[in-house]
Amino acid sequence: MQLLLDEPDLETAVRAGDVYGFMIEHMARQENFKQAFSLMQEMRQRDASVNMAYFVNMATIERIHHSLGIPLGRGMGGEEMGDGEEIADEVDDEVDVELDGHAYA
């Protein structure tokens, strides 16, 4: 998977965020939270405006942060402006939730 990220035409076949998301989810399932967080940082360095929650389940993001004692912050949802006002994500209205095997929009 890591080699895919180095492919020059990667974005024409698959989004880098999808590859990162897969690797982050896998590392979290393996309880390798340091590596999962490292991949999250690498993903943000590649694209500072990435909406991490678009590619990685929010529960996984929270679990990684909680396990490492790192507070949730930038890139995890609504961004904060200097005066503390939140800027809503573009996908806020399109959130899908799955509970007990049923999908809800």
NORGI-V107386 format. One record per residue. N is the residue number from 1. RES is the residue in one letter. PHI is phi in whole degrees, 0 to 359 (* if undefined). NEAR is the number of other ideal C-beta (glycine too) atoms within 12 Angstrom. Layout:
BEGIN
n = {N N}
res = {RES RES}
phi = {PHI PHI}
near = {NEAR NEAR}
END
This chain:
BEGIN
n = {1 2 3 4 5 6 7 8 9 10 11 12 13 14 15 16 17 18 19 20 21 22 23 24 25 26 27 28 29 30 31 32 33 34 35 36 37 38 39 40 41 42 43 44 45 46 47 48 49 50 51 52 53 54 55 56 57 58 59 60 61 62 63 64 65 66 67 68 69 70 71 72 73 74 75 76 77 78 79 80 81 82 83 84 85 86 87 88 89 90 91 92 93 94 95 96 97 98 99 100 101 102 103 104 105}
res = {M Q L L L D E P D L E T A V R A G D V Y G F M I E H M A R Q E N F K Q A F S L M Q E M R Q R D A S V N M A Y F V N M A T I E R I H H S L G I P L G R G M G G E E M G D G E E I A D E V D D E V D V E L D G H A Y A}
phi = {* 299 295 302 294 271 292 296 257 304 296 281 257 206 284 302 300 294 294 300 303 299 293 296 300 297 298 294 297 277 61 264 290 296 292 298 292 299 294 297 296 299 297 292 293 291 212 296 265 297 266 305 293 288 253 233 305 300 298 292 301 297 296 298 298 297 297 262 70 253 293 297 207 308 88 261 172 294 278 254 272 305 269 89 285 275 257 290 289 294 262 307 279 243 276 255 236 241 232 52 80 251 267 234 254}
near = {20 18 9 19 26 12 15 10 10 20 16 9 13 18 20 30 29 22 28 34 31 26 31 38 28 20 29 32 19 15 15 19 25 20 23 35 30 22 35 39 25 24 33 26 16 23 21 14 17 28 29 39 30 27 31 37 24 27 19 31 35 23 24 35 28 16 19 23 11 21 12 23 18 20 29 29 24 20 22 16 10 8 7 9 10 14 17 16 21 15 17 14 9 13 19 15 14 13 9 7 7 9 10 10 10}
END
